[in-house]
């Protein structure tokens, strides 16, 4: 009797793996393999958008600027400065009924080159960096790093950089102090053990063959770059070059049940929403997929969600549907629904003290909903109302999708934000909805393949509602 009552009244806390059959496990591993392959070609926001455009083109999407008019079923996208992207399928219902939006971000914590990065010191050549987003600086020393980005010359010519990913490429690294001499360093607080100004990338040591030249190692590096890309030192000032871990995305564990990779915050949700959209044909409400930039530094700038570029995209849809009028954009947002598809902090038993075990997201138990984020007293949070949470629950439950509702750490410890508040400020109903992650913001992050599959099913069901 008590067991039946528990089954009826208690939440299901089992691992999702316990409820999968052989066919489902095959689907789980298949989509995870596609994700791994995509991620290995999309470590930066530019590379992600490049791959996303290729996938969209292959699935019948076209640039919205190619359309004079739009009709239900049209598949469109708009790329903002090669670093963010918005995709849509025009729905059968009037757009005044609102949009169904899923929004992720494709930038991740990393190291950027400074505008004047190259220098020589005692026969070694270095590139100075400035870290991007929230990182533990010590985690970025003594690991293999690859170099990605673009260099643009004043005449508009652009050179893509991708060094360190192929087995035949050289890699780069940031050195650290040997433990024999690190007594003073190890007395410091962890956050002070490695200073930001010491995150300099070691890039060479062979001097240029010349008796008269000064800074011969620096000269040799510039000569190599000039011969390969036709650039000089000043061209670094008009470049965007990022340093990311050279690790490949791989299956993790004896059972291959997890994925280990750089940049899963938030490329895991971004890829799964993109993948789910590629399988849609007809939708009731217009479906929107946001792939945003700059979330890790506050969503500022013209490629971040704080800009008006997304409003421009939706306004163009209204224009080309022939329905636009004053204040319609505001009305559309106010009747829209959104999943802010950003990752959640997975419960880590090795660091259990920072989490409320009753309100944490666990690996292998499905998609994680965060009703609110923010810090301490919900500062800066977008707090979803009960009616909308119930609506989302209904979508999940009638599609038999496993989910959990969580917070990001204990009340006085946790904190974090997503792009949810930006759309909420426009009047849209929003809830955070993503994959739990271990080692978030580290050079190598961990996710569960079961949760990856749950996220894909969630995003597809949301758009089909």
Buried (B, 14 or more C-beta within 10 A) or exposed (E): EEEEEEEEEEEEEEBBBEEBEEEBBEEBBEBBBBBBEBBBBBBBBBBBBBBBBEBBEEBEBEEBEEBEEBEBEBBBBBBBEBBBBBBBBBBEEEBEBBBBBBBBBBBBBBBBBBEEBBBBEEEBBBBBBEBBBEBBBBBBBEBEBBBBBBBEBEEEEEBEBBBBBEEEEEBBBBEBBEEEEEEEBEEEEEEEBBEEEBBBBBBBEEBBEEEEEEBBBBBBBBEBBEEEBEBEBEBBEBBBBBBBBBBEBEBBEEEEBBBBBBBBBBBBBBBBBBBBBBEBEEBBBBBBBBBBBBBBBEBEBBBBBBBEBBEBBBBBBBBBBEBBEEEBBEBBBEBBBBBBBBBBBBBBEEEEEBBBEEBBBBBBBBBBBBBBBBBEEBEEBBBBEEEBBEBBBEBBEEBEBBBBBBBBBBEEEBBBBBBBBBBBEBBBBBBBBBBBBBBBBBBBBBBBBBBBBBBBBBBBBBBBB
